[in-house]
């Protein structure tokens, strides 16, 4: 245990499975913090750089493109090398990508519109927040700043490259890091150790979403105090705040991982005492690689389990990536609230499921058929729960002409000259029964401040033609559905997590020991190619299909301002159900073929 020839005696005491599980688990926390922090800021990035969800899905997929191309190379050639140092090098690459993701803010700052809102009465041509430009009889015909399009394009490219780097950098963690743990642990002890690592990793989403929640609660330009709150759709949070600290922390963790020896001392001693010969370090040939691949492709248990996991992941991926946006849309929560909920809900149930299942497997050593049968049961429960989600959400509000631009214009606002490219600035009638696209579409001709609150007046589309409106969309009351959604989500995460330890054990034991690292890499490649890469793009497109109010910039479609909540629920959840049903059938295939598998040492 050491680095560059520095191997002090006190450091050798730390070369143990327990310390490795701790460091590897903390690295898992770090990896999932990076993932969840980025996911938590997606909806804000869409508003800041005017990306549609399909574009943000493409950026997210870049992570897995990097993982897919790196996995087989890393696993095959790193399998006979110093695994932990391969992992450390990957973490450093991921840390550098964090600094790269900060650069769009370094280059473009908070954006012109955020600067123009330094005072509540700021008014300038093309200013999104200029109240006068949103009133009736004031045509918003000012020139748009089309230089913004270059900001969007350059930022897209930077984020894409940074996610490619991150995907390549995390590949050794998943392929070689887990193989190192399995190499240095007894087979009957591995399930419990794996469950500890996996449960530690589930701290990551909580921390990541909490950090993103905090960052998004701060305005994108912290020195500016905008005249509206987080619940206003124009609020853009400080999405960039976490990347530099996360990059620095990753470099520190990489150094700790690099200290571990090629084989832990106790495992080396056990191999010596039991007569286990050292693995050959001869150079691997392409013929060897093809023979390994042939064995894996003919392995029914391995292939059924791999594609079952892939389809299940493809089904739930949209929920995971777009969960903050889903909660924002379905239950009218702010971006910071949605991230806090996404990160905290289900943590205890997931951790309880993983640790309890790992401990039970280590103690009672259930036969592989029992583990496979339980996977089928949990998959069926997931299908039923996902089906329930399709019918939980806030009921449709009375939105004045939300379906298309023509319907937003009525006799009451026909004389107002509301420009089709006018930015989305919703207002709500005082009785909170109708939301309008903007003060202009509500027919409001003036505004005033009453006790510090902006009130739009003389609104021709409200009441008797002289109604009043407040800034922001009308509130929706659906607390019962919201609570039920959270309870069902916790139950789903608990039952799903109880099957993960058994699923991973089956995947590891279904292959020969010398094929283990490559099997992990093949699984990673299949997951990337058929779930993680197309998944975000597919689900991003489904989210875009539910959009009813698009922002327009220089004649081009930008980000979505308003979604049809019911359509989004149906598209995301029914798609997930269909894919998970097929995954369940493949799990049945695993159950029918897993009978003779040996998964414990004494076997």
C-alpha positions as CSV (number, residue, x, y, z in Angstrom):
1,X,0.0,0.0,0.0
2,X,1.7,3.2,-1.2
3,X,2.6,5.3,-4.2
4,X,5.8,5.8,-6.2
5,X,8.0,3.7,-3.9
6,X,6.7,5.3,-0.7
7,X,5.4,2.4,1.4
8,X,5.5,3.3,5.1
9,X,4.6,0.5,7.7
10,X,1.7,2.5,9.2
11,X,0.1,2.7,5.7
12,X,0.2,-1.1,5.3
13,X,-2.4,-1.5,8.0
14,X,-4.9,0.3,5.8
15,X,-4.5,-2.3,3.0
16,X,-7.6,-4.2,3.9
17,X,-11.1,-5.1,2.5
18,X,-12.8,-2.9,5.0
19,X,-10.8,0.2,4.0
20,X,-11.2,-0.6,0.3
21,X,-15.0,-1.0,0.7
22,X,-15.0,2.4,2.5
23,X,-12.9,4.2,-0.2
24,X,-14.7,2.4,-3.1
25,X,-18.0,3.2,-1.5
26,X,-17.1,6.9,-1.1
27,X,-16.0,6.9,-4.8
28,X,-19.4,5.5,-5.6
29,X,-21.0,8.3,-3.7
30,X,-18.9,10.8,-5.7
31,X,-19.8,9.2,-9.0
32,X,-23.5,9.4,-8.2
33,X,-23.2,12.9,-6.9
34,X,-21.8,14.0,-10.2
35,X,-24.7,12.3,-12.0
36,X,-27.5,13.5,-9.8
37,X,-26.1,17.1,-9.6
38,X,-26.1,17.2,-13.4
39,X,-29.6,15.7,-13.6
40,X,-30.8,18.2,-11.0
41,X,-29.7,21.1,-13.1
42,X,-31.0,19.9,-16.5
43,X,-34.2,21.9,-16.4
44,X,-32.3,25.0,-15.5
45,X,-29.7,24.4,-18.2
46,X,-32.6,24.2,-20.7
47,X,-33.9,27.6,-19.6
48,X,-30.4,29.2,-19.4
49,X,-29.2,28.0,-22.9
50,X,-32.7,27.4,-24.4
51,X,-32.2,23.6,-25.0
52,X,-35.2,21.4,-25.8
53,X,-35.4,18.3,-23.6
54,X,-34.3,16.1,-26.5
55,X,-31.1,18.1,-26.7
56,X,-30.4,17.8,-23.0
57,X,-31.1,14.1,-23.3
58,X,-28.4,14.0,-26.0
59,X,-26.0,15.7,-23.7
60,X,-26.8,13.2,-20.9
61,X,-26.3,10.3,-23.3
62,X,-22.7,11.5,-24.0
63,X,-21.8,10.2,-20.6
64,X,-22.7,6.7,-21.6
65,X,-21.1,7.0,-25.1
66,X,-17.8,7.6,-23.3
67,X,-18.5,4.7,-20.9
68,X,-19.4,2.3,-23.8
69,X,-16.2,3.0,-25.9
70,X,-13.9,2.8,-22.8
71,X,-15.4,-0.2,-21.0
72,X,-14.2,-3.1,-23.1
73,X,-10.7,-1.7,-23.6
74,X,-10.3,-0.8,-19.9
75,X,-11.7,-4.1,-18.6
76,X,-9.7,-6.3,-20.9
77,X,-6.3,-4.7,-20.7
78,X,-6.8,-3.4,-17.1
79,X,-7.8,-6.9,-15.9
80,X,-4.2,-8.0,-15.6
81,X,-2.9,-4.6,-14.5
82,X,-3.1,-2.6,-11.4
83,X,-6.8,-2.2,-11.2
84,X,-7.0,0.5,-8.5
85,X,-4.6,2.8,-10.4
86,X,-6.7,2.4,-13.5
87,X,-9.7,3.5,-11.4
88,X,-7.7,6.4,-10.0
89,X,-6.7,7.6,-13.5
90,X,-10.3,7.5,-14.6
91,X,-11.4,9.5,-11.6
92,X,-8.9,12.2,-12.4
93,X,-10.3,12.4,-16.0
94,X,-13.8,12.8,-14.5
95,X,-12.6,15.6,-12.2
96,X,-11.1,17.5,-15.2
97,X,-14.5,17.2,-16.9
98,X,-16.1,18.9,-13.8
99,X,-13.9,22.0,-14.4
100,X,-14.8,21.9,-18.1
101,X,-18.6,22.0,-17.3
102,X,-18.0,25.2,-15.4
103,X,-16.6,27.0,-18.5
104,X,-20.0,27.9,-20.1
105,X,-20.6,30.2,-17.2
106,X,-17.0,31.4,-17.2
107,X,-17.4,32.3,-20.9
108,X,-20.9,33.8,-20.9
109,X,-21.7,34.6,-17.3
110,X,-25.4,34.6,-16.1
111,X,-26.7,35.8,-19.5
112,X,-27.9,39.1,-20.8
113,X,-31.4,38.8,-19.5
114,X,-30.3,38.0,-15.9
115,X,-28.2,41.2,-15.9
116,X,-31.0,43.3,-17.3
117,X,-33.2,42.4,-14.3
118,X,-31.0,44.2,-11.8
119,X,-34.0,46.5,-10.9
120,X,-37.7,45.6,-10.9
121,X,-38.5,48.4,-13.4
122,X,-35.7,47.6,-15.8
123,X,-36.8,48.3,-19.3
124,X,-34.8,47.9,-22.5
125,X,-35.4,46.6,-26.0
126,X,-35.9,42.9,-26.0
127,X,-35.8,42.6,-22.2
128,X,-37.7,39.6,-21.1
129,X,-38.5,41.2,-17.8
130,X,-39.6,44.7,-19.0
131,X,-43.2,44.9,-17.8
132,X,-44.1,47.5,-20.4
133,X,-43.3,45.2,-23.2
134,X,-45.7,42.6,-21.9
135,X,-48.8,44.9,-21.6
136,X,-51.7,45.2,-23.9
137,X,-51.3,47.6,-26.9
138,X,-47.5,47.4,-26.7
139,X,-46.2,45.3,-29.5
140,X,-43.1,43.3,-28.6
141,X,-41.5,43.9,-32.0
142,X,-38.0,44.7,-30.7
143,X,-34.9,43.0,-32.3
144,X,-33.8,39.8,-30.6
145,X,-30.2,39.3,-29.7
146,X,-29.4,36.4,-32.0
147,X,-25.9,36.3,-30.7
148,X,-27.5,34.2,-28.0
149,X,-27.7,31.3,-30.5
150,X,-23.9,31.0,-30.5
151,X,-23.9,30.8,-26.7
152,X,-26.3,27.9,-26.9
153,X,-24.3,26.1,-29.6
154,X,-20.9,26.5,-27.9
155,X,-22.3,25.5,-24.5
156,X,-23.9,22.4,-26.0
157,X,-20.5,21.3,-27.4
158,X,-18.6,22.0,-24.2
159,X,-21.2,20.0,-22.1
160,X,-21.2,17.2,-24.6
161,X,-17.4,16.8,-24.5
162,X,-17.3,17.1,-20.7
163,X,-19.9,14.3,-20.4
164,X,-17.9,12.1,-22.9
165,X,-14.8,12.5,-20.7
166,X,-16.8,11.8,-17.6
167,X,-18.2,8.6,-19.1
168,X,-14.7,7.3,-20.1
169,X,-13.4,8.3,-16.7
170,X,-16.0,6.4,-14.7
171,X,-15.6,3.2,-16.8
172,X,-12.7,1.8,-14.7
173,X,-14.7,2.4,-11.5
174,X,-17.6,0.2,-12.6
175,X,-15.6,-2.5,-14.4
176,X,-12.3,-2.9,-12.6
177,X,-13.3,-1.5,-9.2
178,X,-16.0,-4.1,-8.6
179,X,-13.8,-6.9,-10.0
180,X,-11.1,-5.9,-7.5
181,X,-13.5,-6.3,-4.7
182,X,-14.7,-9.7,-5.9
183,X,-11.1,-10.8,-6.4
184,X,-10.2,-10.0,-2.8
185,X,-13.3,-11.3,-1.0
186,X,-14.6,-14.8,-0.3
187,X,-17.6,-15.7,-2.4
188,X,-20.0,-16.0,0.5
189,X,-18.8,-12.6,1.9
190,X,-19.1,-10.8,-1.4
191,X,-23.0,-10.3,-1.3
192,X,-22.8,-8.4,2.0
193,X,-19.7,-6.3,1.0
194,X,-21.4,-5.5,-2.3
195,X,-24.6,-4.4,-0.6
196,X,-22.6,-2.0,1.6
197,X,-20.9,-0.5,-1.4
198,X,-24.2,-0.2,-3.2
199,X,-26.0,1.3,-0.3
200,X,-23.2,3.8,0.1
201,X,-23.6,4.8,-3.5
202,X,-27.2,5.6,-2.8
203,X,-26.1,8.4,-0.6
204,X,-24.8,10.1,-3.7
205,X,-28.1,11.0,-5.3
206,X,-29.3,12.5,-2.0
207,X,-26.2,14.6,-1.7
208,X,-26.1,15.5,-5.4
209,X,-29.8,16.6,-5.5
210,X,-29.4,18.5,-2.2
211,X,-26.4,20.4,-3.6
212,X,-28.3,21.2,-6.8
213,X,-31.3,22.2,-4.7
214,X,-29.2,24.7,-2.8
215,X,-27.5,26.0,-6.0
216,X,-30.8,26.4,-7.8
217,X,-32.3,28.3,-4.8
218,X,-29.6,31.0,-5.6
219,X,-30.2,33.3,-8.6
220,X,-27.9,32.7,-11.5
221,X,-26.3,36.1,-10.7
222,X,-26.1,36.0,-6.9
223,X,-25.5,39.8,-6.7
224,X,-28.9,40.5,-8.3
225,X,-32.2,40.3,-6.4
226,X,-34.8,39.7,-9.1
227,X,-38.4,41.0,-8.6
228,X,-39.9,37.5,-8.6
229,X,-39.4,34.3,-6.7
230,X,-38.3,30.7,-7.4
231,X,-41.9,29.7,-8.3
232,X,-41.8,32.1,-11.3
233,X,-40.9,30.2,-14.6
234,X,-38.3,32.8,-15.4
235,X,-36.2,32.0,-12.4
236,X,-32.8,30.6,-13.4
237,X,-30.7,29.1,-10.5
238,X,-26.9,29.1,-10.1
239,X,-26.5,25.8,-11.9
240,X,-22.7,26.1,-12.1
241,X,-21.8,26.5,-8.3
242,X,-21.0,22.8,-7.6
243,X,-18.7,21.8,-10.4
244,X,-15.4,23.3,-9.2
245,X,-15.6,21.9,-5.6
246,X,-16.7,18.5,-7.0
247,X,-13.6,18.5,-9.4
248,X,-11.2,19.2,-6.5
249,X,-12.8,16.5,-4.3
250,X,-12.5,13.9,-7.1
251,X,-8.7,14.5,-7.4
252,X,-8.3,13.9,-3.7
253,X,-10.3,10.6,-3.9
254,X,-8.3,9.4,-6.9
255,X,-5.1,9.8,-4.8
256,X,-6.5,7.6,-2.0
257,X,-7.6,4.9,-4.5
258,X,-4.2,4.8,-6.1
259,X,-2.6,3.8,-2.8
260,X,-4.0,0.3,-2.8
261,X,-1.8,-2.6,-3.8
262,X,-2.4,-4.8,-6.8
263,X,-3.7,-7.6,-4.4
264,X,-4.6,-7.0,-0.8
265,X,-2.2,-8.8,1.6
266,X,-4.7,-11.1,3.3
267,X,-6.0,-12.3,-0.1
268,X,-2.4,-12.9,-1.3
269,X,-1.7,-14.9,1.8
270,X,-4.9,-17.0,1.4
271,X,-4.0,-17.8,-2.2
272,X,-0.6,-18.9,-1.1
273,X,-1.9,-21.1,1.6
274,X,-4.6,-22.7,-0.6
275,X,-2.3,-23.2,-3.5
276,X,-4.1,-20.9,-5.9
277,X,-1.7,-20.0,-8.6
278,X,-1.1,-16.5,-9.7
279,X,-2.9,-15.4,-12.8
280,X,-0.8,-15.2,-15.9
281,X,0.3,-11.8,-16.9
282,X,0.9,-12.8,-20.5
283,X,-0.2,-10.3,-23.1
284,X,-3.7,-10.9,-24.2
285,X,-4.3,-11.6,-27.9
286,X,-7.3,-10.7,-30.1
287,X,-7.9,-14.5,-30.4
288,X,-8.2,-14.7,-26.6
289,X,-10.6,-11.8,-26.6
290,X,-12.8,-13.4,-29.2
291,X,-12.9,-16.7,-27.3
292,X,-14.0,-14.9,-24.2
293,X,-16.7,-13.1,-26.1
294,X,-17.9,-16.4,-27.6
295,X,-18.3,-18.0,-24.2
296,X,-20.3,-15.0,-22.9
297,X,-22.6,-14.9,-25.9
298,X,-23.4,-18.6,-25.5
299,X,-24.1,-18.2,-21.8
300,X,-28.0,-18.1,-21.5
301,X,-28.1,-16.9,-17.9
302,X,-25.7,-14.1,-18.6
303,X,-27.4,-12.9,-21.8
304,X,-31.0,-13.1,-20.3
305,X,-29.9,-11.3,-17.2
306,X,-28.0,-8.6,-19.2
307,X,-30.9,-7.8,-21.5
308,X,-33.5,-7.9,-18.7
309,X,-31.5,-5.4,-16.8
310,X,-31.0,-3.3,-19.9
311,X,-34.8,-3.1,-20.7
312,X,-35.7,-2.4,-17.1
313,X,-33.2,0.4,-17.0
314,X,-34.4,1.8,-20.4
315,X,-37.9,1.8,-18.9
316,X,-37.1,3.7,-15.7
317,X,-34.4,5.9,-17.1
318,X,-36.8,8.7,-18.0
319,X,-38.1,8.8,-14.5
320,X,-34.6,9.0,-13.1
321,X,-33.2,11.7,-15.5
322,X,-36.4,13.8,-15.7
323,X,-37.6,13.2,-12.2
324,X,-37.1,16.9,-11.1
325,X,-38.8,18.1,-14.2
326,X,-41.6,15.5,-13.7
327,X,-42.2,16.7,-10.1
328,X,-42.1,20.4,-11.2
329,X,-44.7,19.7,-13.9
330,X,-47.0,17.3,-12.1
331,X,-47.1,18.8,-8.7
332,X,-46.1,22.5,-9.3
333,X,-42.9,22.4,-7.2
334,X,-40.0,24.8,-7.7
335,X,-36.7,23.5,-9.2
336,X,-35.0,23.5,-5.9
337,X,-37.9,21.8,-4.1
338,X,-38.1,19.1,-6.9
339,X,-34.4,18.4,-6.5
340,X,-34.6,18.2,-2.7
341,X,-37.5,15.8,-3.0
342,X,-35.8,13.7,-5.7
343,X,-32.7,13.4,-3.6
344,X,-34.2,12.5,-0.2
345,X,-37.3,10.5,-0.9
346,X,-36.7,6.8,-0.9
347,X,-33.1,7.0,0.4
348,X,-33.8,5.1,3.6
349,X,-36.1,2.5,1.9
350,X,-33.5,1.9,-0.9
351,X,-30.6,1.5,1.6
352,X,-32.7,-0.7,3.8
353,X,-33.6,-2.9,0.9
354,X,-30.0,-3.3,-0.3
355,X,-28.4,-3.9,3.1
356,X,-31.1,-6.3,4.3
357,X,-31.1,-8.4,1.1
358,X,-27.3,-8.5,1.1
359,X,-27.1,-9.6,4.8
360,X,-29.9,-12.2,4.3
361,X,-28.1,-13.7,1.2
362,X,-24.8,-13.9,3.1
363,X,-26.4,-15.6,6.1
364,X,-29.0,-18.0,4.6
365,X,-27.3,-18.6,1.2
366,X,-30.5,-19.0,-0.8
367,X,-30.4,-21.1,-4.0
368,X,-30.0,-19.2,-7.3
369,X,-33.6,-20.2,-8.3
370,X,-34.9,-18.3,-5.2
371,X,-32.8,-15.3,-6.1
372,X,-34.1,-15.3,-9.7
373,X,-37.7,-15.9,-8.6
374,X,-37.5,-12.9,-6.3
375,X,-36.2,-10.7,-9.2
376,X,-39.3,-11.7,-11.2
377,X,-41.6,-10.7,-8.2
378,X,-39.9,-7.3,-7.7
379,X,-40.2,-6.6,-11.5
380,X,-43.9,-7.3,-11.5
381,X,-44.4,-5.0,-8.5
382,X,-42.4,-2.3,-10.4
383,X,-44.7,-2.6,-13.4
384,X,-47.8,-2.2,-11.3
385,X,-46.4,0.8,-9.4
386,X,-45.3,2.5,-12.6
387,X,-48.8,1.9,-14.0
388,X,-50.2,3.7,-10.9
389,X,-48.0,6.7,-11.5
390,X,-49.7,7.4,-14.8
391,X,-52.8,8.4,-12.9
392,X,-51.3,10.5,-10.2
393,X,-50.8,14.3,-10.7
394,X,-52.4,17.7,-10.5
395,X,-55.5,18.0,-12.5
396,X,-55.5,20.3,-15.6
397,X,-55.7,23.9,-14.7
398,X,-57.9,26.3,-16.7
399,X,-55.2,27.8,-18.9
400,X,-56.3,30.4,-21.4
401,X,-55.4,29.0,-24.8
402,X,-52.5,26.8,-23.8
403,X,-52.7,24.4,-26.8
404,X,-51.5,26.7,-29.6
405,X,-50.7,30.3,-30.4
406,X,-54.0,30.9,-32.2
407,X,-56.0,29.8,-29.2
408,X,-54.2,32.3,-26.9
409,X,-55.8,35.1,-28.9
410,X,-59.4,35.9,-28.1
411,X,-61.8,38.7,-28.8
412,X,-60.9,40.2,-25.5
413,X,-57.2,40.6,-26.4
414,X,-57.5,41.0,-30.2
415,X,-56.6,44.7,-30.1
416,X,-53.6,44.2,-27.9
417,X,-51.1,43.3,-30.6
418,X,-49.6,40.5,-28.6
419,X,-46.6,39.4,-30.6
420,X,-46.4,35.6,-31.3
421,X,-42.8,35.6,-30.1
422,X,-43.6,37.2,-26.8
423,X,-41.9,35.5,-23.9
424,X,-43.9,33.3,-21.5
425,X,-44.8,35.4,-18.4
426,X,-47.9,33.9,-16.8
427,X,-50.4,35.8,-14.8
428,X,-53.3,34.5,-12.7
429,X,-56.7,36.1,-12.2
430,X,-57.3,37.3,-8.7
431,X,-59.9,34.5,-8.1
432,X,-57.2,32.0,-9.1
433,X,-59.3,30.3,-11.7
434,X,-57.5,31.2,-14.9
435,X,-53.9,31.4,-16.0
436,X,-52.9,33.6,-19.0
437,X,-49.8,33.3,-21.1
438,X,-48.8,36.9,-20.4
439,X,-50.3,40.2,-19.1
440,X,-50.9,41.1,-22.8
441,X,-52.9,38.0,-23.5
442,X,-55.0,38.8,-20.4
443,X,-55.6,42.2,-21.9
444,X,-54.0,44.1,-19.0
445,X,-53.1,47.7,-19.9
446,X,-51.4,48.8,-16.6
447,X,-49.9,47.6,-13.4
448,X,-49.2,48.9,-9.9
449,X,-47.5,47.8,-6.7
450,X,-49.8,46.9,-3.8
451,X,-48.0,46.1,-0.6
452,X,-44.9,45.2,-2.6
453,X,-46.8,42.8,-4.9
454,X,-47.2,43.6,-8.6
455,X,-50.8,43.7,-9.7
456,X,-51.9,44.0,-13.3
457,X,-55.0,46.1,-13.9
458,X,-57.7,46.8,-16.5
459,X,-57.4,43.3,-17.8
460,X,-60.1,43.0,-20.6
461,X,-60.1,39.1,-20.5
462,X,-60.8,38.9,-16.8
463,X,-64.2,39.4,-15.2
464,X,-66.2,42.4,-16.6
465,X,-63.2,43.6,-18.6
466,X,-61.6,45.6,-15.8
467,X,-60.2,42.6,-13.8
468,X,-56.9,42.3,-12.1
469,X,-54.1,39.6,-12.2
470,X,-51.1,38.6,-10.2
471,X,-47.7,37.5,-11.6
472,X,-47.2,33.7,-11.9
473,X,-49.4,30.8,-12.8
474,X,-52.4,29.9,-10.7
475,X,-51.7,27.4,-7.9
476,X,-53.0,23.9,-8.1
477,X,-54.2,21.8,-5.2
478,X,-53.3,18.1,-5.4
479,X,-51.6,17.3,-2.1
480,X,-53.4,13.9,-1.9
481,X,-52.0,12.7,-5.2
482,X,-48.6,14.1,-4.3
483,X,-48.4,12.2,-0.9
484,X,-49.6,9.0,-2.6
485,X,-47.0,9.4,-5.3
486,X,-44.2,9.7,-2.7
487,X,-45.4,6.7,-0.7
488,X,-45.6,4.5,-3.8
489,X,-42.2,5.7,-4.9
490,X,-40.7,4.7,-1.6
491,X,-42.3,1.2,-1.8
492,X,-41.1,0.8,-5.4
493,X,-37.5,1.7,-4.5
494,X,-37.5,-0.6,-1.5
495,X,-38.7,-3.7,-3.4
496,X,-36.5,-2.9,-6.4
497,X,-33.4,-2.6,-4.3
498,X,-34.0,-6.0,-2.6
499,X,-33.4,-7.7,-5.9
500,X,-30.2,-5.9,-6.9
501,X,-27.7,-7.9,-4.7
502,X,-29.1,-11.2,-6.0
503,X,-29.1,-10.0,-9.6
504,X,-25.5,-8.9,-9.4
505,X,-24.4,-12.2,-7.8
506,X,-26.1,-14.2,-10.5
507,X,-24.4,-12.0,-13.1
508,X,-21.0,-12.6,-11.6
509,X,-21.3,-16.3,-10.9
510,X,-22.8,-17.1,-14.3
511,X,-19.4,-16.7,-16.0
512,X,-15.9,-18.2,-15.5
513,X,-13.6,-16.3,-13.1
514,X,-11.2,-15.3,-15.9
515,X,-14.1,-13.8,-17.9
516,X,-15.5,-11.7,-15.0
517,X,-14.0,-8.3,-15.9
518,X,-14.9,-8.7,-19.6
519,X,-18.4,-9.8,-18.6
520,X,-18.8,-6.6,-16.5
521,X,-17.6,-4.6,-19.5
522,X,-20.0,-6.3,-21.9
523,X,-22.9,-5.6,-19.5
524,X,-21.8,-2.0,-19.4
525,X,-21.5,-1.7,-23.2
526,X,-25.0,-3.3,-23.7
527,X,-26.5,-1.0,-21.1
528,X,-24.9,2.0,-22.7
529,X,-25.8,1.0,-26.3
530,X,-29.4,0.0,-25.6
531,X,-30.4,1.9,-22.5
532,X,-28.2,4.8,-21.2
533,X,-27.5,6.3,-24.7
534,X,-30.9,6.1,-26.4
535,X,-32.8,6.4,-23.1
536,X,-32.3,10.1,-22.3
537,X,-32.9,11.0,-26.0
538,X,-36.1,8.8,-26.1
539,X,-37.5,10.1,-22.9
540,X,-36.4,13.7,-23.7
541,X,-38.4,13.4,-27.0
542,X,-41.4,12.1,-25.1
543,X,-41.2,15.1,-22.7
544,X,-40.9,17.4,-25.6
545,X,-44.0,15.9,-27.2
546,X,-46.0,16.9,-24.1
547,X,-44.9,20.6,-24.5
548,X,-47.7,23.1,-25.2
549,X,-45.8,26.4,-25.0
550,X,-42.5,26.6,-26.7
551,X,-40.0,29.5,-26.3
552,X,-38.9,31.0,-29.6
553,X,-35.5,32.6,-30.3
554,X,-34.7,34.2,-33.6
555,X,-37.4,32.1,-35.3
556,X,-36.1,28.8,-33.8
557,X,-37.6,26.6,-31.1
558,X,-35.9,26.9,-27.8
559,X,-36.9,25.5,-24.4
560,X,-40.4,24.5,-23.3
561,X,-42.2,26.9,-20.9
562,X,-45.4,24.8,-20.3
563,X,-46.2,21.1,-20.4
564,X,-49.4,19.1,-20.6
565,X,-49.0,17.2,-17.4
566,X,-51.4,14.4,-18.2
567,X,-49.8,13.7,-21.6
568,X,-46.4,13.6,-20.0
569,X,-47.6,11.1,-17.4
570,X,-49.1,8.8,-20.0
571,X,-46.1,9.0,-22.4
572,X,-43.4,8.4,-19.8
573,X,-45.2,5.8,-17.6
574,X,-46.8,3.7,-20.3
575,X,-43.5,3.5,-22.2
576,X,-41.8,2.4,-19.0
577,X,-44.5,-0.3,-18.3
578,X,-44.2,-1.8,-21.8
579,X,-40.4,-2.1,-21.5
580,X,-40.5,-3.5,-18.0
581,X,-43.0,-6.2,-19.0
582,X,-40.5,-7.5,-21.6
583,X,-37.8,-7.3,-18.9
584,X,-39.9,-9.4,-16.6
585,X,-40.2,-12.1,-19.3
586,X,-36.4,-12.2,-19.7
587,X,-36.2,-12.6,-15.9
588,X,-38.3,-15.6,-16.2
589,X,-35.8,-16.9,-18.7
590,X,-33.1,-16.5,-16.1
591,X,-35.2,-18.4,-13.6
592,X,-35.6,-21.3,-15.9
593,X,-31.8,-21.6,-16.6
594,X,-30.2,-20.7,-13.3
595,X,-30.7,-24.0,-11.5
596,X,-27.1,-25.5,-11.6
597,X,-25.3,-22.2,-10.9
598,X,-22.7,-22.3,-8.0
599,X,-22.6,-19.0,-6.1
600,X,-21.0,-19.9,-2.8
601,X,-17.5,-21.0,-1.8
602,X,-18.4,-24.3,-0.3
603,X,-20.1,-25.3,-3.5
